[in-house]
Amino acid sequence: MLAGPGGAGKTSTAARIARHPDWEQVSEDDYWVKIKEGHPWGELRTPEEERIVQDEVVRRIVELVARKKNVVLEFILYEIRRIRY
């Protein structure tokens, strides 16, 4: 898993890893492009859209792992939630 702010090099690093046999790249950005198609540029992401994108990403990862593929997932951290123990 590669996570971090925009412009950190996640996509480039993931693509490099995915060049190796048996590795697949999954980019959360691809799912956001699809879900925001036809929406105004810069429109904020809704919690419902976040759930949809996260579910689709997880389905894709499960599908690839079931086919015996290694997966490199890259996504942007939009918010940091504090976990209380």
C-alpha positions in Angstrom: 0.0 0.0 0.0 1.3 3.4 -0.9 -0.4 6.4 0.7 0.4 10.0 1.0 -0.4 13.5 -0.2 -0.8 14.5 -3.8 2.5 14.8 -5.7 4.5 12.4 -3.4 5.2 9.9 -6.2 2.7 7.2 -5.3 1.5 6.6 -8.8 5.0 6.5 -10.3 6.2 4.1 -7.6 3.2 1.9 -8.0 3.6 1.8 -11.7 7.2 0.7 -11.3 6.3 -2.1 -8.9 3.5 -3.2 -11.2 5.9 -3.7 -14.1 7.1 -6.9 -12.4 5.3 -10.2 -13.3 2.3 -11.1 -11.1 1.9 -7.6 -9.8 -1.1 -5.3 -10.6 -1.6 -1.7 -9.8 -4.8 -0.4 -8.3 -5.2 3.4 -8.2 -8.0 4.9 -6.2 -7.8 7.9 -8.5 -9.1 5.8 -11.4 -12.3 5.2 -9.5 -12.7 8.9 -8.5 -12.4 9.9 -12.2 -15.2 7.5 -13.1 -17.6 8.5 -10.3 -17.0 12.3 -10.8 -17.5 12.1 -14.6 -20.0 14.8 -15.6 -19.7 16.6 -12.3 -18.4 20.2 -12.0 -14.6 20.4 -11.7 -13.5 20.8 -8.1 -16.7 19.5 -6.6 -16.1 18.0 -3.2 -16.4 14.3 -2.6 -19.3 13.1 -0.6 -19.3 10.5 2.2 -21.6 8.3 0.0 -19.1 8.6 -2.9 -16.3 7.7 -0.6 -18.1 4.5 0.4 -18.8 3.6 -3.2 -15.2 4.1 -4.3 -13.8 2.3 -1.3 -16.1 -0.7 -1.9 -15.1 -0.8 -5.6 -11.4 -0.7 -4.8 -11.7 -3.5 -2.3 -13.7 -5.6 -4.8 -11.0 -5.2 -7.4 -8.2 -6.1 -4.9 -10.1 -9.2 -3.8 -10.6 -10.2 -7.4 -6.9 -9.8 -8.2 -5.8 -11.7 -5.1 -8.2 -14.5 -5.9 -6.4 -14.7 -9.3 -3.1 -15.1 -7.4 -1.9 -11.6 -8.2 0.1 -9.3 -5.9 -1.4 -5.9 -5.6 0.1 -2.5 -5.1 -2.6 0.0 -4.0 -2.0 3.7 -4.1 -4.3 6.3 -2.7 -4.2 9.9 -1.3 -4.7 10.5 2.4 -7.4 13.1 2.6 -7.9 13.1 6.3 -6.3 11.6 9.3 -8.5 10.3 12.0 -7.3 9.9 15.5 -8.0 6.5 17.0 -8.6 6.4 20.7 -7.7 3.2 22.6 
